[in-house]
Amino acid sequence: MDALDSVVVPLREFGKDSVRLVKRCHKPDRKEFTKVAFRTAIGFVVMGFVGFFVKLIFIPINNIIVGSA
């Protein structure tokens, strides 16, 4: 019986916590959604530039290493 309780009790608590979380959630309004979308877009652009510049720096370095061999 203890083995069954060790499985059922955590699942029951997880279910209660999940229901509580869903009840507290709300749908974002237009202002909140545009703010989140804009910040996400800025993050994508920044990460794209970082990746581009890292690639731009390492292409000549890679050519020097491979070209000398």
C-alpha positions as CSV (number, residue, x, y, z in Angstrom):
1,M,0.0,0.0,0.0
2,D,2.9,2.3,0.7
3,A,4.2,1.9,-2.9
4,L,0.8,2.9,-4.2
5,D,0.6,5.9,-2.0
6,S,4.1,7.0,-3.0
7,V,2.8,7.2,-6.6
8,V,-0.7,8.5,-6.1
9,V,0.0,11.3,-3.6
10,P,2.6,13.2,-5.7
11,L,0.3,12.9,-8.7
12,R,-2.7,14.3,-6.7
13,E,-0.6,17.2,-5.5
14,F,0.7,17.9,-9.0
15,G,-2.9,17.9,-10.2
16,K,-4.0,20.4,-7.5
17,D,-1.0,22.7,-8.2
18,S,-1.8,22.6,-12.0
19,V,-5.4,23.5,-11.4
20,R,-4.4,26.4,-9.2
21,L,-1.9,27.6,-11.8
22,V,-4.5,27.5,-14.6
23,K,-7.0,29.4,-12.5
24,R,-4.5,32.2,-11.8
25,C,-3.5,32.6,-15.5
26,H,-5.1,35.3,-17.5
27,K,-5.1,36.1,-21.2
28,P,-2.8,39.1,-22.0
29,D,-4.3,42.2,-23.3
30,R,-3.1,43.9,-26.5
31,K,-0.6,46.2,-24.7
32,E,1.0,43.3,-22.8
33,F,1.1,41.1,-25.8
34,T,2.8,43.7,-28.0
35,K,5.3,44.4,-25.3
36,V,6.3,40.7,-25.0
37,A,6.3,40.2,-28.8
38,F,8.5,43.3,-29.3
39,R,11.0,42.2,-26.6
40,T,11.1,38.7,-28.1
41,A,11.8,40.1,-31.5
42,I,14.6,42.3,-30.2
43,G,16.1,39.2,-28.5
44,F,16.0,37.3,-31.8
45,V,17.7,40.2,-33.6
46,V,20.4,40.5,-31.0
47,M,21.2,36.8,-31.0
48,G,21.3,36.8,-34.8
49,F,23.8,39.6,-34.8
50,V,25.9,37.9,-32.2
51,G,25.9,34.7,-34.2
52,F,26.8,36.6,-37.4
53,F,29.7,38.4,-35.8
54,V,31.1,35.2,-34.2
55,K,30.9,33.5,-37.6
56,L,32.5,36.5,-39.2
57,I,35.4,36.4,-36.8
58,F,36.0,32.7,-36.9
59,I,35.9,32.2,-40.8
60,P,39.3,34.0,-41.3
61,I,40.8,32.2,-38.2
62,N,39.6,28.8,-39.6
63,N,41.1,29.6,-43.0
64,I,44.4,30.5,-41.4
65,I,44.5,27.2,-39.4
66,V,43.3,25.0,-42.3
67,G,45.3,26.9,-44.9
68,S,48.6,26.4,-43.1
69,A,48.2,22.6,-42.9
